[in-house]
Amino acid sequence: MDFKIYVHLLVRIYEKCGTIGTEKYIEHFSMAELKHEIELWRRAAARVSVVSREESIMKALFQQKAAQRENALIRQLYRMR
């Protein structure tokens, strides 16, 4: 087989299959990023000791942010089906 034809076929196969794999990789990367962010918000909420009104508000905000990120992760998982 001529080298130019071989390279052309490899490029075409990569264009077809490479983009599909790249999209899945990006989705999995963003899911891992969301999971990491959820864990960070949970840790931040756990570290706040509720002594004053402001600290209880901060803890509630951190927990709310973790719940929002969890919902975003669930929506992303649902879209992948």
Secondary structure as UniProt FT lines:
FT   HELIX           3..47
FT   HELIX           53..80
//
